[in-house]
């Protein structure tokens, strides 16, 4: 009898445990079945969060582009480098413009003293280098053929004219005058007339000479002194420096009160 009672008590306790254990799983399954979308969303979010953490903390070998903790000096150094680069480019451009302006003034000053017969265009060519070297040699300066602000000051302070440059091979000596009467007596054909002065060039020369852009030979021929006088006038008036007669030059001369006839 006692054994039967003990067996029944043990079976009762075991049946309670068996019924209690699966009740928890049944409750979880019941929640999953009732709200499948919410449970699936939570599972996906959990998986993504775990993948991000693993990638950030384990799989990254180098420095991340947007780290959680910014390294000192990494973010602030980039703008300063770009700003310094832009400032350096601006300084280079300003220095280049100043160098061109100084060279143009050197060319004009040398032309006024008979040392340079080219165009004052701010370009360092063979003629400019030869003229600078000639001036430096005759004034006890180091001969390097390079323009500078100190050289310009020295040229301006010197007397005019200083000296003349060596004639180039292209400059042929002037032809001797032809005796027209003797040619007629000898039955020779008359020599062709020489080049005639240009009225427009003559008018521009008169207008420039009237405003003090000399030394200038008013003869109606487009020579180096005429081109340099035009260049100086263009520079003073803020025009593109060309050294040539143009419609804009004539208009600017007219505005200045010296209309070209």
RAVENLIN-V790957 format. One record per pair of residues at least 6 apart in sequence whose ideal C-beta (glycine too) atoms are under 8 Angstrom apart, sorted by the first residue. I is the first residue (numbers start at 1). GAP is how many residues later the second one is. Records with the same first field share a line. If there is no record, write none. Layout:
I = GAP  GAP
//
This chain:
31 = 8
32 = 7
56 = 8  12
63 = 8
99 = 48
100 = 22
101 = 21
102 = 45  46  47  50
103 = 19  20  21  25  44
104 = 16  17  18  127  131  137
105 = 47
106 = 22  26  41  45  46  49
107 = 9  11  12  13  14  15  21  24  121
108 = 12  120  123  124  127
109 = 43  46  47
110 = 6  18  21  22  25  45
111 = 6  7  9  113  114  117
112 = 48  103  116
113 = 22  42  45  47  48  49  50
114 = 46  47  48  49  50  51
115 = 16  19  20  47  48  49  50
116 = 11  12  15  49  108
117 = 10  48  106  107
118 = 7  9  10  106
119 = 108  109  112  124
120 = 107  108  111  112  115  121  123
121 = 110  120  122
122 = 119
124 = 22  23
128 = 19
129 = 16
130 = 15  35
131 = 34
132 = 13  14  15  19
133 = 10  11  12
134 = 29  31
135 = 6  16  19  20  23  27
136 = 6  7  8  9  15
137 = 6
138 = 24  25
139 = 15  19
141 = 10  13
160 = 55
178 = 13
180 = 10  11
183 = 6  7  8
184 = 6
195 = 26
196 = 24
197 = 22  23  24
198 = 22  23  24
199 = 21  62
200 = 45  60
201 = 19  20  21  25  44
202 = 16  17  18
203 = 57  58
204 = 22  26  41  45  46  49  56
205 = 11  12  13  14  15  21  24
206 = 12  52  54
207 = 46  51  52  53
208 = 6  8  18  21  22  25  45
209 = 7  9  20
210 = 48
211 = 22  45  47
213 = 16  19  20
214 = 15
215 = 10
216 = 9  10  13
217 = 6  8  9
222 = 23
227 = 16  17
228 = 15
230 = 12  13  14  15  19
231 = 10  11  12
233 = 6  16  19  20
234 = 6  7  8  9  15  18
235 = 6
237 = 15  19
239 = 9  10  13
250 = 10
253 = 6  7
254 = 6
//
